[in-house]
Amino acid sequence: MTKLENPVLMATIGAAQGLRGEVRARAFTSDPTALGDYGHLHSMDGRIFEVLEIREAKNVVVVRFRGVNNRDAAEALNGLELYIERDNLPDDELEDDEFFYADLEGLEAVDDKGTAYGTVSGIYDFGAGDLLELKGPGKRPVLIPFSEAAVLEIDLEGGKILIDPMAAGLIDTPDDLTGKPPKPPGKTKK
């Protein structure tokens, strides 16, 4: 029973499949059938799972783990999240503009003037592109697009991302950035 230092969520186990102990699982890997390629999977309660067989089904994978040999044992796993240690992910296969979500969480979002907008607390994809959730002290969380226009630079070593607050939708005009109050519409100075 070992505790992971930097866990990365790889899959969530769903319902049992058949009578031999197989389970349906939602894999969060680019190739769902590669779930077992990253080493043993771990649950947060310390259990370790070794993938024996894996095959694709419609929008999930069907997995058989060592030691899970019947339907009752498989049903007991429903809802369990499985993790690996971050060090097991292959950094050398990433392109220059590719990142693991786990590496982006915790980075501070700043603009070119050094103004902080919060830290990345989550990455989401609701179907129209990735979104970064930023949380700041005393502020409500906001979502910004994870696009080249909004996120200008990612500095993993420095722990920061450089953002364009206007492209990210955090401000409406450049005046918002300088703290000047907006002019009321239709009124002019005499």
N, C-alpha and C positions, 0 to 999 in steps of 0.2 A: 504494500500500500504506500505509494509515493505520491506526494502532492506536486502538481505541475507548477513551475515558477512563472511561466508565461504561456498560459493555455490559449489555444486557438480552436474555436468550435468547428468541427468537421462534419457532424451529422446529428440528426435527431431521429431516434427510433420511434417507429409507429406501431401499427398493429402486427400481430402474429400472422404468418403466411403458411398455411398448411399445418401438418402434424409433426414434422421433423425438427422443429425448433427454429425455423427461419423467421426473420422479421422483415417488415418493410421499413425502409429508412430513407429519409430525405438527406442527401449528401450535398455539402456546400463546396464541392471541388469542381474544377472546370470539367473534368472527366469523372462522372459519378462512379464508374466502375474502378477507378483508381483509389478508392477510399482506403484500401488496405496497403497501398504502396508507401505510406508515410510512417509505417511502424505500427505498434500496438496502439489501440485507442483507449482512452481513459475516461472514466466517469468522475464527477467531482467528489463522489463518496469513496474514491480510491480503488474501485474495481478496474481491472485491465481486461480488454477484449482483443482477441486475435481473430482476424477475418480468415475463415477457411474457404468460403465460396462467396461469390458475388455475381449477380446478373442484373441486367436492366429490366425494369417493368415500365409501364407507361410513363409516369413522371417521378418515379422513385427507383430505388434499387432494392433487390431482395438479397439479404445477407444471412449467412450462417456463421455463427461464432463458435469457437472452441468452447465446449462445456455447456452449450445451450442445445439440448438434445430432444426436447419435446415442446409441445404447444404451451403447456403451463409455464415453463421457464421462459419461453418467448414472450408470452403475455405479460409477465412480471416486468419486462423491460420497457413497456410502452411509455413513451414520453421522456425517456432517458436521453440526455445530451452527451455526446462523445467528443472528446478533445484530444489534441496532440500537443506536444511541446513545440513552441515557435521555432526552435532550432532545427526541427525535423523538416521544415519547409525548404524547398530548394531555391535559394536566392539566385544561383547562377543561371537559372532558366528564365529569369525576368528580363524584359526589355528595359531600356532606359526610362521609358515613361509608364512602366507598370509597377504597381505596389500591392502588397498584401494589406487588406483592410486593417488587420491587427497592428501593422506598423504605423498607420495614420492616426489611430486613436491616441489621444493624449497630446498631440501636437498643438501648439498655440497658433491661432490665426491672427496675423498682423498685416497692416497695410504698409505701403512704402514709407510712410512717415513714422512707423513704429506704434501706431495705435492698435491696441489689442481688442479683439472682438470675441474672445472666448477660446476654449480648447475644443478640439474634435472629440466628441463623446460617442459618436456612432456614425455608421455609413449605411445608407438605405438605398434600395432600388425598387420603386413602385411601378416600374415599367417604362418610364420616360427618361431614364438616365440616372446615374448615381447622384445622391445627395449627401452632403456632409452636415451632421448636426453639430452646432456650436453651442456650448454652454459657458456662461461667464458668471462670476460671483454676483448674486443679486439680480440676475437677468433671466428672462425666460429663454428656453432653448429656441434656436432658429435653425432653419434648413437653408443651405446654400447649394447651388449646383456645383458638382465636381466636374467642371469643364475647364478648358484652356483659358477661356475669357475670365472666369471668376477666380480660379486658382492659378496664379502665375508661376509659382515656384514651390517646390517641396524640398525642405532641408531636413532630412531624417536625423543627421548628426547634430544639427543645431536645435532640433525639437520644434521647428516652426514651419508654417506654410505662409507664403506671401499671397495675399488676396487683393483683388480689386473690389472694394466695397460697393461700388456702383453696379458693376457687372454681377456681383453676388446678390444684389437686391437688398443690401443692408442700408443704403442711403438712396435718396431720390435725385439729389442734385449735388454738385461739388460743394455748394454752400453748406450742406448738411455736415460735411466733413470738418469745416472750419468752425462750426458752432455758431454761425450767424443765424439770427432768427429769420424765417422766411417772410417775404413781403406779402401783405394781404393782397388778394387779386382785385384788380380794378381801381386801386388807390395809387395816386402818384404824389410825390413830394412837391411842394411849392417853394 
